[in-house]
């Protein structure tokens, strides 16, 4: 291929991408206008009904609609700006958009959890003793109402005394173990989180540190009557979790999995169609879809990311659609092309905050140092996307959404372990690092861990 042909292909792809993004923005605009038909809503109320539309993109769309005078604003003393329609009305051609936002939450309010008080006490005791959720492991944890709804739902789907597995949803698994007689298995990549959950799980519960990118043990295949999985929403990883979970369920088993909602990103609908096609190949039949059933609390790293754009995420807004499948046949064996081996991360705790150091064999030796990424103004990562070049090149990440380059990682790992110990047990100075180096690193690391924090997790 010559240079001209290469440029033509790239220009064609760029044009196609602009068309897709333009159509996606148009869909979001029409969805917002549908939401405002007959209502005046705050930004938070629109966001809550936005089918996972990115808050920054949503704010830009609303600003554009205000500029084109399709919607107007009023200022309320109680909750600030409220948005309402000016002239636009929903007509017959646009009614289909309203159907998107008129989903009903099955089981919501139809069944009283008979141990609601004990449930809330248990959930509260678990959450207050956990470290902060991490962007390294894509840890968006559920809101309190979602935990309760999911526990009720899974209790109704499980058969007595059959084994239940939780893949990538350890807190839910720990909760469920107290309200069920089923043998419960919890699989997750975060070893520290699993250790924190041990005292809060019922005694027969097995907690297994497992990375879904690795081949599972043969003994897990076909073992479980019910598998719940809450995978990261990147397309490739979601596919991996779906295939792994499908291999875990037995011949009469069920699989429950959370998929991103339709306005999460421009490709969400196509990705969903491809995933449904894959489930048929895996021998699964779709039983029911529960739209908006999985609601996620705002983790600190997400709160801090949007706060830099003036968007305060005061309450949960991110939701998933819960798909429940039944095993209907043997299915075909799915082959995964996982590419290069995933990086491992050392993690260090400071109070409830955590910092993660990538150990991929690079920059292991030399004087330890921490430097900002070239394309960032400071250490704050003003996004939650794992697709950007900044995120992919980061080797030091905090739960407060700070990222950086780390050098001399072998010695840095020892320094971090020493710096972040309780002051009474610190070893004063490190044999291989100067006091000046140590002081500089300590100052940088503590700034990454003490970034303004709030959120709703």
C-alpha positions, -999 to +999 in steps of 0.1 A: +000+000+000+014+034-010+013+066+011-016+080-009-038+049-005-029+049+033-040+086+036-072+080+017-081+051+041-074+072+071-094+101+058-123+078+050-122+064+086-120+099+101-150+110+080-170+079+090-161+085+127-174+122+124-207+109+109-211+084+137-204+110+164-226+135+147-255+110+146-248+101+182-250+137+193-283+141+174-297+111+192-287+126+226-303+159+217-336+143+208-335+122+239-330+153+261-359+170+243-380+140+249-372+140+286-381+177+289-414+173+271-439+182+298-413+185+326-387+209+339-356+192+351-322+199+367-290+188+351-288+160+378-323+148+369-315+148+332-283+129+338-301+103+359-324+095+329-297+099+303-291+061+296-254+066+307-246+095+285-212+110+295-219+140+318-195+163+300-210+155+266-245+159+280-236+193+294-223+204+260-255+191+243-277+210+268-257+242+263-261+238+225-299+233+229-300+265+250-280+284+224-304+273+197-333+284+219-349+250+219-348+249+257-348+277+283-338+279+319-352+291+352-332+296+384-346+278+414-334+288+449-337+252+460-318+233+433-303+259+409-309+258+371-339+240+357-344+233+320-377+232+301-388+231+264-396+263+246-412+254+213-402+218+205-428+191+210-426+153+207-444+143+175-452+108+161-419+105+143-401+109+176-422+088+199-397+059+196-372+079+216-397+082+245-399+044+247-362+044+255-367+064+287-400+047+298-383+015+311-399+000+342-376-015+369-389-050+374-390-060+411-385-024+422-409-019+451-429-050+444-414-072+471-403-062+506-370-076+516-378-094+549-345-086+564-341-050+551-328-036+584-302-063+588-292-059+551-285-021+555-265-026+587-244-054+571-239-034+539-228-003+559-204-023+580-188-038+548-184-005+529-169+015+557-141-011+561-132-013+524-104+006+506-115+031+479-125+017+445-098+018+419-098+029+382-070+003+376-096-025+382-126-005+368-143-006+402-177+010+399-195-004+429-233-005+432-255+020+450-272+007+482-306+003+465-290-017+437-273-041+461-307-048+478-325-053+445-298-076+431-297-097+463-335-102+461-334-110+424-305-135+427-322-152+457-353-157+436-332-172+407-311-196+427-321-231+435-316-245+471-281-258+479-267-253+444-234-234+439-235-197+430-206-177+415-199-140+414-173-130+388-161-094+392-187-084+418-172-094+451-192-070+475-225-083+461-212-119+466-202-112+502-236-098+509-255-126+492-236-152+512-254-140+544-289-143+529-286-176+512-278-212+520-262-217+486-224-224+485-210-191+473-178-186+452-164-151+447-139-145+419-121-112+416-087-098+405-083-074+435-065-095+462-066-067+488-104-062+483-109-100+488-089-099+520-110-070+533-142-090+525-132-122+542-144-111+577-177-099+561-185-131+542-202-162+556-178-189+566-184-214+538-179-187+511-148-192+489-130-160+478-107-167+449-082-142+434-087-147+397-079-126+366-106-133+339-079-128+312-063-160+324-076-195+317-099-207+345-094-239+364-111-269+348-130-276+381-149-244+377-164-252+343-200-263+345-200-261+383-226-234+390-263-232+388-262-193+388-234-169+378-236-132+383-210-111+365-205-073+364-176-069+339-157-037+330-176-021+301-147-020+275-159-041+246-130-066+247-130-072+284-168-075+285-166-102+259-140-121+280-162-120+311-192-132+292-173-162+278-158-170+312-192-168+330-209-189+303-183-216+308-190-216+346-227-224+344-241-260+344-266-275+320-296-260+339-278-229+349-285-192+345-262-162+338-270-126+348-247-099+333-248-061+332-245-044+298-239-007+293-270+013+284-275+025+248-262+061+252-230+050+270-211+055+237-218+057+200-210+020+194-231+007+224-260-006+202-238-025+177-217-040+206-249-052+223-261-069+191-227-086+187-227-098+223-263-112+219-251-131+188-221-144+208-245-157+236-263-179+211-230-195+200-223-201+237-256-220+241-275-193+260-310-181+255-321-147+266-349-148+292-354-112+303-338-078+302-342-055+332-334-020+319-315+004+343-315-023+370-279-020+380-272+015+394-236+025+403-224+048+431-200+076+420-164+065+429-140+091+440-119+089+409-149+096+387-161+124+410-127+141+408-125+137+370-157+156+363-152+181+391-125+197+370-151+205+344-174+221+369-197+191+370-205+179+406-218+143+405-238+145+437-257+112+433-256+080+412-262+085+375-245+055+358-268+025+352-266-008+334-292-030+318-293-065+334-296-094+310-305-128+323-297-159+301-305-196+306-284-224+294-301-240+264-274-262+248-238-271+247-227-242+226-195-239+207-161-233+223-152-197+221-116-188+213-102-157+229-075-136+213-062-119+244-030-105+228-002-095+251-002-105+288-019-080+311+003-059+335+005-066+371+001-039+397+016-035+432-008-016+455-002+004+486-027+017+511-029+051+528-060+052+550-087+041+527-069+056+496-047+034+474-019+039+449-010+014+422+024+009+407+026-010+373+051-038+372+055-047+335+093-051+334+099-016+322+118+011+340+126-013+369+161+000+377+177+033+384+169+062+407+133+062+416+113+092+404+077+102+395+070+125+366+038+139+350+027+125+317+037+146+287+002+154+275-012+164+310-008+197+327-005+181+361-010+147+378-048+149+377-064+127+350-095+146+339-113+115+325-122+080+334-116+065+300-091+036+297-088+042+259-067+074+260-029+073+254-024+090+287-041+062+306-024+035+287+011+049+294+005+057+331+024+035+355+014+051+388-023+055+395-042+066+427-078+061+437-082+099+436-077+098+398-041+110+397-017+093+372+020+096+364+051+080+350+072+060+375+109+052+371+132+030+391+101+010+400+119-018+420+134+007+445+102+029+442+081+000+454+102-004+485+100+034+491+063+035+488+058+006+512+079+025+537+065+060+531+028+048+534+033+028+566+018+042+598+043+068+612+051+047+643+063+018+622+083+037+595+119+029+588+136+062+588+154+065+555+161+038+528+196+024+523+195+029+485+177+063+483+189+097+493+169+117+518+163+143+490+149+116+467+127+102+494+114+136+504+105+145+468+087+112+462+068+114+495+056+149+487+044+138+452+027+106+464+009+122+492-005+149+469-018+121+446-035+105+476-049+136+492-066+151+462-100+166+470-125+138+477-162+133+478-185+110+458-212+086+468-197+051+470 
